[in-house]
């Protein structure tokens, strides 16, 4: 069964036309890990639609990899965080072009809070993208619900250093937001 069709992804027709999947275990891994991969990407991106696009990229890459199924969840979680961070970094240029192309609209007082909240989320995501990669990924994975042991396994850290890495990431994020 085609994975995108099984999940009902919006790009299912395009995915189903691609070459067959190289892994026998991909469907099983997909079914088990898809919610976590989307959750990690959504934590970074703030958009479920974009997170599903990232998840599709991550699973396509996994399908061509030789990562053992037993190591799939940590690998997929890190790949989702990395890919989502890459989307933020490359999306800045596109967002700037789109903003410049839009006519300037008057802000309606009723939407002021939504605009402020959206701007704050954009600032946090931009600051997150400026952090060292390992810190950003550790922060995202931990705040996406992974345990210290899972973050340690995913990033090849000792479990004892995860807390330090996350605290340093939080401190660096605060510093980025105040500068």
DODREN-865466 format. One record per residue: residue number from 1; residue in three letters; chain; x, y, z of N, C-alpha, C in turn. Coordinates in pm, whole numbers, plus 32768, in hexadecimal, padded with zeros to 4 digits. Each point is the difference from the previous one (the first is absolute). Layout:
BEGIN
 seq type mol n_c1 n_c2 n_c3 ca_c1 ca_c2 ca_c3 c_c1 c_c2 c_c3
 NUM  ala   A    X    Y    Z     X     Y     Z    X    Y    Z
...
END
This chain:
BEGIN
 seq type mol n_c1 n_c2 n_c3 ca_c1 ca_c2 ca_c3 c_c1 c_c2 c_c3
   1  unk   A 8055 7F8A 8000  7FAB  8076  8000 8059 807B 8000
   2  unk   A 7FE1 8061 7FB2  804D  807B  7FF9 7FF1 804B 8082
   3  unk   A 8071 802A 803B  7FFD  8040  8083 7FB1 8081 8000
   4  unk   A 8013 8053 7F9D  7FB8  807F  7FFE 7F6B 7FE9 7FED
   5  unk   A 7FDC 7F9E 7FB0  7F72  7FE2  7FEF 7FC6 7FC8 8081
   6  unk   A 804E 7FAB 8044  7FD0  7FC7  807D 7FE9 806D 8067
   7  unk   A 8054 8066 7FFD  7FF1  806C  8062 7FA3 806D 7FCD
   8  unk   A 7FEA 8004 7F7F  7FA8  8067  7FCA 8047 8083 7FEA
   9  unk   A 8083 7FFC 7FEC  804E  807A  7FEC 7FD5 804A 7F83
  10  unk   A 8012 8085 8001  7FD3  8051  7F91 8051 7FEB 7F82
  11  unk   A 8078 7FCA 800C  8052  7FE7  7F8B 8002 7F6A 7FDE
  12  unk   A 7F97 7FBB 8022  7FFF  7F6F  7FF1 800A 7FD5 7F6E
  13  unk   A 7FC2 804A 7FA5  8007  7FDA  7F74 808F 800D 7FCD
  14  unk   A 8042 806F 8022  8089  8015  7FD4 805B 7F95 803B
  15  unk   A 7FEE 7FDD 8080  8055  7F9E  8040 7FE9 7F76 7FC4
  16  unk   A 7F84 7FE0 7FDE  7FE5  7F7A  7FCE 803C 7FEA 7F77
  17  unk   A 8024 8069 7FB6  803B  7FF2  7F7C 8097 7FEB 8007
  18  unk   A 8039 8012 8073  8091  7FF0  800E 8024 7F6D 7FFE
  19  unk   A 8081 7FE7 7FF8  802F  7F76  7FFB 7FDC 7FB7 8080
  20  unk   A 7FF9 7F7D 7FFB  7FD9  7FB2  8076 8061 8016 8074
  21  unk   A 7FCC 7FEE 8077  804E  8011  807A 8065 7F8F 800A
  22  unk   A 807A 8022 802B  806C  7F9F  8005 7FFE 7FAB 8080
  23  unk   A 7FB9 802C 8066  8002  7FBA  8081 7F81 7FAF 8015
  24  unk   A 8011 7F89 8034  7F8C  7FAD  8021 7FBC 802F 8080
  25  unk   A 804B 8042 8058  7FCC  8027  8082 7FCA 808F 8003
  26  unk   A 7FFF 8045 7F8F  7FDB  808D  7FFF 7F70 8018 802F
  27  unk   A 7FA3 7FB1 7FD1  7F75  8016  8028 7FEE 7FEF 8096
  28  unk   A 803E 7F9B 8039  7FF5  7FE9  8090 803E 8075 804D
  29  unk   A 8076 802D 7FD7  8043  8070  8042 7FAC 807F 7FEE
  30  unk   A 7FCB 8013 7F89  7FAE  8076  7FE4 7F88 8005 805E
  31  unk   A 7FB8 7F92 8009  7F89  7FFD  8056 8022 801A 8092
  32  unk   A 8072 7FCE 802D  8026  8011  808D 8038 808B 801D
  33  unk   A 8048 8039 7FA1  804C  807B  801D 7FC2 807F 7FC7
  34  unk   A 7FA2 7FF6 7FA5  7FCA  8077  7FBD 7FCD 806B 8062
  35  unk   A 7FB1 7FDC 8064  7FCF  8068  805C 8071 804B 8046
  36  unk   A 8068 7FB9 8028  806F  8042  8045 804D 8059 7FA0
  37  unk   A 8018 7FD2 7F85  804A  804F  7F9D 7FB4 8081 7FE3
  38  unk   A 7F7E 7FF7 7FED  7FB0  8078  7FE6 8001 805C 807B
  39  unk   A 7FF8 7FC7 8077  8000  8052  807A 8084 804C 8010
  40  unk   A 806F 7FBF 7FE5  8082  8044  800A 8008 8071 7F9A
  41  unk   A 7FDB 7FE3 7F85  8005  8068  7F97 7F9F 8072 801E
  42  unk   A 7F8A 7FDF 8032  7F9D  8067  8020 8030 8058 8073
  43  unk   A 8048 7FC6 805D  8037  804D  806F 805F 806B 7FCB
  44  unk   A 804F 7FDE 7F9C  805F  805F  7FC5 7FB8 8064 7FA7
  45  unk   A 7FA5 7FCF 7FAC  7FC5  8053  7F97 7F81 804A 802B
  46  unk   A 7FB7 7FC8 805E  7F83  803F  8029 7F8F 7FEC 7F9E
  47  unk   A 8010 7FA3 7FA5  7F9A  7FE6  7F9C 7FF7 7F6A 7FE6
  48  unk   A 7F8A 7FCA 8014  7FED  7F71  7FE8 8012 7FDF 7F6C
  49  unk   A 7FCE 8056 7FA7  800F  7FE7  7F70 8094 7FFA 7FD9
  50  unk   A 804D 8062 802D  808F  7FFF  7FE0 8045 7F89 8042
  51  unk   A 7FD5 7FDC 8079  803B  7F8E  8046 7FE6 7F7E 7FB4
  52  unk   A 7F8B 7FF3 7FC5  7FE3  7F88  7FB1 8056 7FFC 7F82
  53  unk   A 801C 8074 7FC5  805B  8004  7F8E 808D 7FD4 8029
  54  unk   A 802C 8031 8074  8083  7FD8  8033 8002 7F6B 801C
  55  unk   A 7F97 7FCB 803C  7FFA  7F71  801E 800B 7FAE 7F80
  56  unk   A 7FC0 802D 7F98  8008  7FB8  7F81 8091 7FFD 7FCD
  57  unk   A 8044 8072 8007  808D  8004  7FD8 8054 7FA1 8054
  58  unk   A 7FE8 8003 8083  804F  7FAE  805B 7FEA 7F6C 7FE4
  59  unk   A 7F85 7FD6 7FEA  7FE6  7F73  7FE5 8033 7FD5 7F77
  60  unk   A 7FFF 8058 7F9F  803C  7FDF  7F7F 8096 7FE8 800F
  61  unk   A 8041 8055 804F  808F  7FEE  8019 8018 7F7F 804D
  62  unk   A 7FAE 7FE8 8066  800D  7F84  804E 7FED 7F86 7FA6
  63  unk   A 7FA2 8008 7FA4  7FE6  7F90  7FA6 8077 7FDA 7FAB
  64  unk   A 8058 8060 7FE6  8078  7FE5  7FB1 8079 7FE2 8058
  65  unk   A 7FEE 8005 8083  8072  7FF0  805C 8010 7F6F 8029
  66  unk   A 806D 7FE8 8047  8016  7F7B  8039 7FFC 8004 8099
  67  unk   A 7FB8 8062 8036  7FF1  800C  8091 7FAE 7F88 8030
  68  unk   A 8031 7FB8 8064  7FB3  7F8D  8032 7F7A 802C 803A
  69  unk   A 7F9B 7FAE 7FF0  7F79  8021  8030 8001 801D 8096
  70  unk   A 8054 7FBC 804B  8009  8016  8090 8035 8089 8026
  71  unk   A 8046 8041 7FA3  8036  8086  8019 7FB0 806A 7FB5
  72  unk   A 7F91 7FD9 7FC7  7FB4  805B  7FA9 7FC7 8078 804A
  73  unk   A 7FC2 7FEB 8074  7FBC  806F  8044 8060 8071 8025
  74  unk   A 8071 7FE3 803F  805C  806F  801C 8034 8041 7F80
  75  unk   A 8020 7FB0 7F9C  8033  8035  7F82 7F98 805A 7FBE
  76  unk   A 7F85 7FD1 7FFC  7F94  804C  7FC2 7FE3 8081 804D
  77  unk   A 8006 7FFB 8085  7FE8  8078  8051 8069 806A 7FE5
  78  unk   A 807D 7FD8 7FFB  806C  8060  7FE4 7FF3 8033 7F71
  79  unk   A 7FE4 7FA7 7FA3  7FF0  8029  7F73 7F8D 8064 7FF3
  80  unk   A 7F94 7FEA 804A  7F8E  805D  7FFB 8029 8089 8035
  81  unk   A 8049 8003 806D  802C  8080  8038 805F 8048 7FA0
  82  unk   A 8060 7FB6 7FC9  805E  803D  7FA1 7FB9 8034 7F85
  83  unk   A 7FA9 7FB0 7FC7  7FB9  8028  7F87 7FA6 8078 801A
  84  unk   A 7FBC 8001 8072  7FAB  8072  8022 8053 807E 8013
  85  unk   A 8073 7FF4 8043  8057  8075  800F 8030 8032 7F78
  86  unk   A 801E 7FA4 7FA6  8029  8028  7F79 7F8E 804A 7FB9
  87  unk   A 7F86 7FD3 8015  7F8C  8044  7FC4 7FF4 808E 8035
  88  unk   A 801A 8013 8081  7FFA  8087  8038 806A 8057 7FBF
  89  unk   A 8079 7FCB 7FF9  806F  8050  7FC9 7FE8 8024 7F6E
  90  unk   A 7FD4 7FA3 7FB0  7FEB  801E  7F72 7F7D 804A 7FEA
  91  unk   A 7FA2 7FF1 805B  7F7F  8043  7FF2 8006 8095 801A
  92  unk   A 8067 802F 8044  800B  808F  801D 8006 8052 7F80
  93  unk   A 804E 7FD2 7FA0  800B  804B  7F82 7F7A 8002 7FB8
  94  unk   A 7FBE 7F8E 7FFA  7F7E  7FF8  7FBD 7F9A 8059 8046
  95  unk   A 7FFF 7FFD 8085  7FA1  8053  804C 8019 8094 7FE6
  96  unk   A 807D 8025 7FF7  8020  808C  7FE2 7FCC 802A 7F77
  97  unk   A 800F 7FA9 7F9E  7FCC  801F  7F79 7F68 8006 8001
  98  unk   A 7FC0 7FA5 8047  7F6E  8000  8006 7FCC 807C 8048
  99  unk   A 8043 8028 806A  7FD8  8078  804B 800D 807B 7FA8
 100  unk   A 806C 8009 7FB6  8016  8073  7FA8 7F98 8005 7F90
 101  unk   A 7FCF 7F8E 7FD6  7F9F  7FFB  7F92 7F72 8022 802D
 102  unk   A 7FE2 7FF2 8083  7F7A  801B  8032 7FE9 8096 800F
 103  unk   A 7F8A 802D 7FDE  7FE2  808E  801C 7FF6 8014 8097
 104  unk   A 802A 8072 802E  7FF9  801D  808F 7F6F 8017 8028
 105  unk   A 7FD6 7FB8 8066  7F75  8009  802E 7FFE 8041 808A
 106  unk   A 7F98 8049 801A  7FEF  803E  8084 7FE3 7F93 8065
 107  unk   A 803A 800A 8077  7FE9  7F9F  8069 7F7F 8021 8048
 108  unk   A 7FAB 7F9E 800A  7F81  8010  8046 801A 7FE5 8094
 109  unk   A 7FCF 8055 805A  801D  7FED  808F 7FDA 7F76 8034
 110  unk   A 7F99 7FC0 7FCA  7FD6  7F7C  8030 8069 7F95 7FE8
 111  unk   A 8055 8012 7F9E  8064  7F9A  7FE1 8089 8022 8039
 112  unk   A 8009 806D 8049  8082  802B  8036 8041 7F94 8055
 113  unk   A 7FB4 7FC0 8056  803A  7F97  8054 8033 7F8C 7FAD
 114  unk   A 7FB6 7FDA 7F9A  802B  7F92  7FA8 8081 8025 7FB7
 115  unk   A 8008 807C 7FD5  8078  802D  7FBA 8078 7FFE 805E
 116  unk   A 7FEF 802F 807A  806C  8001  8062 802C 7F71 801E
 117  unk   A 7FA1 7FA7 8015  8020  7F74  801E 8049 7FBF 7F8A
 118  unk   A 7FD2 8019 7F88  8042  7FC8  7F89 808E 8035 7FF3
 119  unk   A 8012 8080 801B  8086  803C  7FF8 805C 7FC4 8069
 120  unk   A 7FCA 7FEA 8077  8051  7FC5  806B 802A 7F72 7FDB
 121  unk   A 7FA5 7FB1 7FC9  8022  7F78  7FD5 806A 8004 7F91
 122  unk   A 7FF3 8060 7FA4  8062  800D  7F95 8089 8022 803A
 123  unk   A 8004 8059 8063  807E  8025  8040 8041 7F88 8045
 124  unk   A 7FAF 7FB0 8046  8035  7F8A  8045 8038 7F9D 7F9B
 125  unk   A 7FB7 7FE8 7F95  8030  7FA1  7F9A 8080 8032 7FBC
 126  unk   A 8006 8081 7FE5  807A  8039  7FC4 8075 7FF4 8061
 127  unk   A 7FE9 801B 8080  806B  7FF2  8063 802B 7F6F 800D
 128  unk   A 7FA1 7FA4 7FFE  801F  7F72  8006 8058 7FD8 7F8A
 129  unk   A 7FE5 8035 7F8C  804E  7FDF  7F88 808F 8035 800A
 130  unk   A 8018 8064 8055  8087  8037  800F 8053 7FB6 8069
 131  unk   A 7FC2 7FAA 804F  8049  7FB5  8066 805B 7F98 7FBE
 132  unk   A 8068 7FD5 8049  804E  7F8F  7FCD 7FA3 7F89 7FE9
 133  unk   A 8017 7FB9 7F95  7FA6  7F95  7FD3 7FE1 7F9C 806F
 134  unk   A 8065 7FCF 8046  7FE9  7F9A  8066 7FA8 8036 8071
 135  unk   A 8017 807D 8029  7FAE  803B  8069 7F70 8010 7FD1
 136  unk   A 7FEE 8031 7F86  7F79  8015  7FCB 7FB4 7F7B 7FF8
 137  unk   A 8042 7F9B 7FCF  7FBF  7F7E  7FF2 7FE1 7FC5 808A
 138  unk   A 805D 800A 805E  7FE7  7FCC  8087 7F89 8047 803F
 139  unk   A 7FF9 8082 7FF1  7F91  804D  8038 7F7B 7FD7 7FC1
 140  unk   A 7FFE 7FF5 7F7F  7F85  7FDA  7FBA 7FD5 7F73 8027
 141  unk   A 805E 7FA3 8001  7FDC  7F75  8022 7FCC 7FF7 808F
 142  unk   A 8043 8041 805C  7FD5  7FFA  808D 7F77 803F 8012
 143  unk   A 7FEA 8072 7FC0  7F7E  8043  800D 7F95 7FC1 7FA9
 144  unk   A 8026 7F9D 7FAF  7F9F  7FB5  7FB2 7FD5 7F82 804B
 145  unk   A 8034 7FED 8078  7FD4  7F91  8053 805F 7F8B 8008
 146  unk   A 8073 8007 7FBE  805F  7F92  800B 8040 8003 808A
 147  unk   A 801C 7F8B 8035  8042  7FF6  8082 8093 8023 7FF1
 148  unk   A 8043 8013 8071  808F  801B  7FFC 8049 7F8D 7FBA
 149  unk   A 7FD8 7F85 801E  8041  7F8C  7FC2 7FEB 7FFF 7F69
 150  unk   A 7F87 8024 7FD3  7FE5  8003  7F70 804E 806F 7FBB
 151  unk   A 8009 8074 803F  804E  806E  7FC7 8093 7FD8 7FFC
 152  unk   A 8030 7FC2 806B  808C  7FD4  8005 801D 7F9D 7F8F
 153  unk   A 7FA8 7FA1 7FEC  8014  7F9C  7F95 7FFA 8042 7F77
 154  unk   A 7FA5 805C 7FEF  7FEE  8040  7F7E 8078 8057 7FDA
 155  unk   A 803C 8041 8064  806E  805D  7FE4 8089 7FC8 8023
 156  unk   A 8004 7F80 8026  807D  7FBF  8025 8045 804C 8072
 157  unk   A 7FB1 801D 8068  8031  8042  8079 7FF2 7FA1 8075
 158  unk   A 8046 801C 806B  7FE7  7FB3  807A 7F7F 8038 803D
 159  unk   A 7FAF 7FAB 803E  7F83  8031  803B 8017 8071 8064
 160  unk   A 8070 7FFE 8046  801D  8068  8061 801C 8087 7FC1
 161  unk   A 802A 8003 7F83  801F  8081  7FC0 7F89 803D 7FB9
 162  unk   A 7F92 7FB7 7FF6  7F89  8036  7FBC 7FCA 8079 804A
 163  unk   A 7FF4 7FF6 8083  7FCC  806F  804F 8056 807D 7FEF
 164  unk   A 8083 7FEF 8003  805C  8070  7FEE 7FEF 803C 7F75
 165  unk   A 7FF9 7FAB 7F9C  7FF1  8030  7F76 7F7D 804C 7FF0
 166  unk   A 7F93 7FCC 8039  7F7E  8043  7FF7 8002 8084 804B
 167  unk   A 803B 8003 8078  8008  807E  804B 8053 8067 7FB6
 168  unk   A 806E 7FD6 7FC5  8052  805E  7FB1 7FB1 8033 7F87
 169  unk   A 7FB5 7FA7 7FC3  7FAE  8028  7F8C 7F95 8065 802A
 170  unk   A 7FC0 7FE7 8072  7F9B  805D  8031 803E 8089 801F
 171  unk   A 8077 7FFD 803D  8045  807D  8020 8028 804A 7F7F
 172  unk   A 8034 7FB7 7FA0  8028  803D  7F81 7F85 8037 7FB6
 173  unk   A 7F91 7FB9 800A  7F85  802E  7FC0 7FD0 8082 8040
 174  unk   A 8002 8006 8085  7FDA  807B  8045 805B 8074 7FD6
 175  unk   A 8082 7FE4 7FF8  805F  8067  7FD8 7FE4 8030 7F72
 176  unk   A 7FE3 7FA3 7FA6  7FDE  8024  7F74 7F84 8058 7FFC
 177  unk   A 7FA1 7FE0 8056  7F81  804B  7FFF 800E 808C 803C
 178  unk   A 8062 8014 8057  8010  8082  803D 8065 8058 7FB9
 179  unk   A 8047 7FC9 7F9F  8064  8052  7FB9 7FCA 803A 7F80
END
